[in-house]
Structure formats: structure tokens, C-alpha cells
């Protein structure tokens, strides 16, 4: 399946799900990263700019350029964008949980609490205005369990849920090219393509470093395993590093419980 068809199917599935559930408007957290950027574009293509509501949710480790990129994206799309800082709610949780967590809220507990603060804010807006919260997760991260339960796994529908991360970049590049060809401003800012993906939940955090593998290698391995059904021995025979294969496959097995709680996503044969 080519990139344009993947994009079209994601948008159609998003629109169809929202209509079936009775939603006319969508709310989405805008992080300034690739996933939320292209999902916002898909929402505009599915519902129209007047029906898409972006929310910037800066936390204690959010970078200035991420806020700038999210604002630029919203401006390119012509969508409403408001800022709701999660710093104060996170600091409140830090104070309340410090003693129970052994003296301080730190490490994974601190990172996930920030993600859950963001989703509390988004769900409050969803409830207040009747907007559908759109999830921004992709298949690569879902397979690796690289997400926060009740945090960034929240949402009614995940239009990118069937796409690996490298294909997320590909559909974004294709959509920008379509806009440029039509004489419009490419919606996704160029810096979003260039900067290392990061959840910005701790100082200098980068997703590939956190997972211990780069996305192109991860996606190639996952596609061979998930889409073609290759086991560990066959993957090593294809040239993948044995230790990396074992680590990735064990992670996939161990995080199955998290995938069971992911929102629905397009059931298109993206990799048939």
C-alpha cells in the first residue's frame, strides 16, 4: 500500500468512527512532535479546522521549540489552540506522593504522572464541550509498550494506531508535499521532521535512547515479526542482532497487557 492510500484510510477511519460515536468536534494535545502534528492535520482533513481544538500542555521539561512548533502547526492549520500548563498539577502530585513514594516522586513514576496530568486536562475539555479526544499513538510504540497507561493511551480513537513510526513520518512528508503542490503552506513545520522524537518528561530525554533502538531498525524488526510472522531465529537469520531481537521480542510479549487497553484504530491492511 502506498503512502497516499495509508493517509486516506487513516482519515476516513477517523471520520467514520467519530460520526458513528456522534462526535462532530475533536480535541487533541499538541506537543510539537510528529505524532500529534500529523494527527492534528488528519483531524482538520476529517472534520474541518473549525471543529478541531488543539491544546498545548507544557510541563516542567517542555522545550521552548516544542511550544513554538505546536503554535506554528496550529497557525498553519487555522485551528484553535490554547495553553494549559500541567506544571502546577504535577507539582501538587509531587508534594502529595513524595512520602508514599519513599521521599520523592522520581523516575518512571514522575514521568508517567506528568503524562497522566496532561490526559486529565484533555479529558476535562472533552467532557466540558463534548469533543472527542483523539489519541496520537503509533504502532511502533504500542508494540514496545512505550506509552503511559491512563496517560497517552487515552482517547476515543487512534488514527495512527496501525502505522509504524517511520510510516508516520512518510505520511506527514506526503501531506506536506500535497499542500505545497496546491500552493498552500505545508502544515507540519520542517523542524518537526528534523528534531529527535521526545516525550519531554525528563531532562534531555529522547525516545530512541529511552527504548535503546532507533526507529528504522525497530520498525524493520517489528514488521518482520508482526506482519510476516518471523520468530527469533528467523529474524537473526535475516541479519538482525540476536541480543536486540531477544530484547525487542521480550518487550513485545511483556507489554501485551498495555496494548489491550489502547484505543481502537484503523483496521486497514496497511502491511498486507
N, C-alpha and C positions, 0 to 999 in steps of 0.2 A: 504494500500500500504506500502511495507516495505522500509527501508531506502535506500537500494541499487537502487531500482526502482525509487525512488524520485530523487536520484542523477543523474541517467542515463537520465531521462526525462528532467531535467534541462539542462544538457549538450547538448542533442540532439536539444532541442528548441533553445538554444543559437546559435548552429552551423547553424541550418536551417534558423533562422532569418537573420544572417549575410550573408549567401550565397544568400538569396533572395534579400537582400538590396545591394549586390555587394561588400561587405567588405571581405578582407582576413586577416586583422590585427585588433587587439583590443588594446585600451588604457584604463588603469584603475588606479584610485587613490589608493595608498597603505597606509592605516592609521595605520597598525599594529594591527587592530582589527579583530574580527572573520568574519564579513560580507565580507570585502574586501579581506581577506585572502582566504576564500573558493571560492569566485568568481574568483580570480586570478588562483586558481587551476583548476576550471571549464574551464576558458579560455584556459589554456595550454592543457587540455584534448580535447577541441573543435578545436583549431587552430594550436597547436604545439608551443613550447617555443619560437621559432624564430619569431613568429608572435604576441607575447604578449609584451606590453610595459607598464611597471609599473612606476608610478610617486609618489614619496614621497612629500607631500605638508605640511611641518611643519609650524605651526603658532605660535602665542605668547604663547599659553598654551600647546603646544605639549610636551609630556614627552620624556625623553631620551629612556626609554624602548620601547616606541611605534616605534621610528625610528629604534632601534635595531631589533625589531621583524619584521618590514617590510623588512629590509635588509636581515634578516635570511630567511624569506619566499622566497624572490626573489632568493637568492642563492640556496635554496633547489630546486626551480623550474627551475633554469637556465635561468631566464628571464632578459632582460634589465631592469634596474631600475635607474632613475635619480632623482635628488632632485631639486624641485622648491619651494623655500620658499615663503609663502604668507605674511610674516611679513611686508615687505615694502609696497606692495599694500594696505594692511589693514591699515597701519599707514597713508597712503595718504588719504584713505577714512575717517579715524578718523578726520583728520585735516579739510577736505572739508565739512564733515557733522556735525561737532560739533555745530556750530552756529545754523544750521537749526533744529537740534535735541534738542535744549534747553540748549546748553552749552557743552554737551559732547555726544559722541556716546557710549551708555551703554546698559546693559541688553540684552533683546532679539534682539534688533536692531544690537548690536555689535556682538553677536554670529552668527546671520544669515549673516551678512556682511562677516565674515570670511569664512563661507561655500560657499558663492557666489564667493568670490575671488578664492577659490580652483577650482570651476567649470569653471570660466573664463580661468584659466590656462589650464585645461584639454581640454576644447573646442578649445582653440588656437592650441594645439598639434593635436587634431583631424582634424581640418581644414588644418593645415600645411602639414600633412602627409597622410591624407585620412584614418586615423584609426577610427574605430567605438568606441565611448565612451560607456563602459559597466557600467550600474548602479549597485549599491551594496545594494539597499534597500530590506527589507523583509516585509512580510505581517503584522506582529505584529505592526511594527512602522507605516506602511501605514494606518492601521485601526485606529491608535491613532493620526494620523496627526503629528507624531513625526519625522518631516523632514523639510527641508528648501526649499520652493518653489524657483525654478530657482537656487538652490544650489545643495544639494544632491539628489534632484528629477531629475536632468538632466541625460541624457544618452539615447541611442537608444533602449536598451533592458535591462530588469532586470531579470536575471536568477533565483534570489531568491524571486521574487515578489509573488509567490504562496505559499511560505513556512513560517510558523511561526518561531520565533526566536529559540525556543527550538529544532525545527527540523533542523535548520541551524547548530546548534552545533552537532546534531546527524549525519548529512551527513558528516560533517568535521571529526568527530571521525571515521566514517566508512571509509572515503577515506584515512585517515592516516593508518588505520589498513590494508587496501588493499596494500598500499605501503610497509608497514613493512613485510607483508606476502610474497611479491615479492622480498624482500631483498634490497629494496630501502629506502632512507631516507624519513620518514613521512614529507610531505610538510608543514603542518601547525605547527608552533612552539608550544611546550607544554604550554608556558606562555600565549599564546593567549587564550587557554581554561580556564586558571585559573584566569586571571585578570578581574575585573569588566568592563563591556562594558561602553565606554565613547566616546563622540564626541570630547572631549578636546577643547571645545570652551570657557571655563571659568575655574578658579582655582578649582581644586578638584571636577570637575563635573563628575557625574556618571549617566548613562541613567536611571536605575531603580529608583534612587532617584528623578530624574527630572520628571519622569512620575508618581511617587508616588505608584508604584506597581512593584512587582518582575515579571520577565518573565514567570516562570512556572504558577503562578496564572493568569496572564494576558492571556496567551495562552489558558489555560483551559477554562477561561471565554469566550474568543473570539471564540474558536472552538464551544462551546455550543451555542453561539448566532448566529454566522455567518454560520457555517456548519450544525447545527441542527435546527436552526431557533427558539431557545428559547427566549422568551421575559423576561422582568424584573422579573415578578412574578415567572416564571418557574425557572429562574436562582437562585433566592433566595431559592426556594423550594429544589433545588439541593445542597444547602449548601453554596452558595456564599454570602459574606457580602452584605447587602442591600445597604449601602452607597457606597460601592465600585462598585456595579453593576450600580447604578444610575450615578456615575461619569464616568465610562468607556463607558456606552451606550450613554450618552450625548456627550462625546468627539467624539465617532464614528460618531454620527449624525452631529456634528458641523464641522467636518473636511472632510466631503464628497467632498467639492469643491477641496481639495488638491489631493484626490485620482483620481479625474477626470483628473488631469494633470500629473499623474505618467506615466512612460513609459510602453510599453507592456511587458508582462511576460508570462511564460509558462501556457497555458490553459489546463493543465493536471488535471485529477480528483484526486488530491493528498489526498483529505479527503472524497471521496465518500463512 
